[in-house]
């Protein structure tokens, strides 16, 4: 087992060599809202509606920093959705 200083050095080394964060994706609404599972599917973060619903049910998705368990949660302009280190920022219709 490594000594405390070695563990600290390892943690710092991993942090410094971590890949850069992905730039946030942007989604522009066409109406007042989009259901969460549909947003994940449209943005390519889920292969299908079924897999999007499963990821939400597993607690893998955060909306505005909080775990969201409602598959059909209404996502509105100004909200931020996160899954697997990827962020989607939702914008109002133009």
One Martini backbone bead per residue (centre of mass of N, CA, C, O) as a GRO file, in nm:
protein
   94
    1UNK     BB    1   0.096   0.036   0.023
    2UNK     BB    2   0.085   0.355  -0.011
    3UNK     BB    3   0.181   0.639   0.084
    4UNK     BB    4   0.040   0.937   0.136
    5UNK     BB    5   0.226   1.098  -0.060
    6UNK     BB    6   0.182   0.907  -0.301
    7UNK     BB    7  -0.120   0.948  -0.330
    8UNK     BB    8  -0.115   1.250  -0.375
    9UNK     BB    9   0.063   1.238  -0.631
   10UNK     BB   10  -0.133   1.062  -0.795
   11UNK     BB   11  -0.374   1.251  -0.793
   12UNK     BB   12  -0.233   1.489  -0.928
   13UNK     BB   13  -0.149   1.341  -1.187
   14UNK     BB   14  -0.432   1.268  -1.281
   15UNK     BB   15  -0.546   1.554  -1.293
   16UNK     BB   16  -0.329   1.674  -1.496
   17UNK     BB   17  -0.410   1.422  -1.715
   18UNK     BB   18  -0.676   1.501  -1.773
   19UNK     BB   19  -0.911   1.552  -1.972
   20UNK     BB   20  -1.069   1.779  -2.114
   21UNK     BB   21  -1.340   1.939  -2.116
   22UNK     BB   22  -1.627   1.946  -2.266
   23UNK     BB   23  -1.802   2.123  -2.454
   24UNK     BB   24  -2.090   2.256  -2.464
   25UNK     BB   25  -2.399   2.202  -2.558
   26UNK     BB   26  -2.654   2.318  -2.786
   27UNK     BB   27  -3.010   2.392  -2.737
   28UNK     BB   28  -3.292   2.477  -2.937
   29UNK     BB   29  -3.592   2.555  -2.903
   30UNK     BB   30  -3.939   2.525  -3.050
   31UNK     BB   31  -4.059   2.564  -2.767
   32UNK     BB   32  -4.108   2.550  -2.425
   33UNK     BB   33  -4.018   2.235  -2.441
   34UNK     BB   34  -3.838   1.928  -2.340
   35UNK     BB   35  -3.798   1.613  -2.300
   36UNK     BB   36  -3.544   1.455  -2.163
   37UNK     BB   37  -3.521   1.194  -2.339
   38UNK     BB   38  -3.527   1.352  -2.610
   39UNK     BB   39  -3.273   1.521  -2.571
   40UNK     BB   40  -3.070   1.288  -2.547
   41UNK     BB   41  -3.129   1.173  -2.827
   42UNK     BB   42  -3.088   1.428  -3.010
   43UNK     BB   43  -2.778   1.474  -2.885
   44UNK     BB   44  -2.640   1.170  -2.863
   45UNK     BB   45  -2.648   1.043  -2.548
   46UNK     BB   46  -2.850   0.842  -2.692
   47UNK     BB   47  -2.956   0.583  -2.900
   48UNK     BB   48  -3.239   0.591  -2.745
   49UNK     BB   49  -3.522   0.622  -2.572
   50UNK     BB   50  -3.469   0.376  -2.389
   51UNK     BB   51  -3.181   0.456  -2.297
   52UNK     BB   52  -3.259   0.728  -2.180
   53UNK     BB   53  -3.456   0.623  -1.966
   54UNK     BB   54  -3.250   0.443  -1.820
   55UNK     BB   55  -3.050   0.666  -1.733
   56UNK     BB   56  -3.251   0.819  -1.564
   57UNK     BB   57  -3.334   0.579  -1.374
   58UNK     BB   58  -3.022   0.548  -1.268
   59UNK     BB   59  -2.913   0.856  -1.209
   60UNK     BB   60  -2.720   0.996  -1.452
   61UNK     BB   61  -2.894   1.261  -1.448
   62UNK     BB   62  -2.860   1.619  -1.466
   63UNK     BB   63  -3.043   1.909  -1.340
   64UNK     BB   64  -2.907   2.171  -1.219
   65UNK     BB   65  -2.724   1.952  -1.031
   66UNK     BB   66  -2.965   1.743  -1.023
   67UNK     BB   67  -3.112   1.463  -0.991
   68UNK     BB   68  -3.307   1.305  -1.254
   69UNK     BB   69  -3.605   1.076  -1.262
   70UNK     BB   70  -3.768   1.212  -1.492
   71UNK     BB   71  -3.815   1.134  -1.817
   72UNK     BB   72  -4.047   1.385  -1.866
   73UNK     BB   73  -3.902   1.623  -1.809
   74UNK     BB   74  -3.919   1.968  -1.834
   75UNK     BB   75  -3.715   2.140  -2.055
   76UNK     BB   76  -3.586   2.464  -2.030
   77UNK     BB   77  -3.482   2.756  -2.063
   78UNK     BB   78  -3.159   2.766  -1.889
   79UNK     BB   79  -3.092   2.481  -1.872
   80UNK     BB   80  -2.892   2.205  -1.731
   81UNK     BB   81  -2.749   1.911  -1.878
   82UNK     BB   82  -2.609   1.596  -1.743
   83UNK     BB   83  -2.383   1.346  -1.908
   84UNK     BB   84  -2.089   1.201  -1.903
   85UNK     BB   85  -1.951   1.507  -1.896
   86UNK     BB   86  -2.191   1.629  -2.047
   87UNK     BB   87  -2.325   1.940  -2.166
   88UNK     BB   88  -2.650   2.100  -2.178
   89UNK     BB   89  -2.771   2.394  -2.326
   90UNK     BB   90  -3.073   2.569  -2.300
   91UNK     BB   91  -3.258   2.747  -2.544
   92UNK     BB   92  -3.437   2.969  -2.679
   93UNK     BB   93  -3.612   3.065  -2.917
   94UNK     BB   94  -3.545   3.269  -3.213
   0.00000   0.00000   0.00000
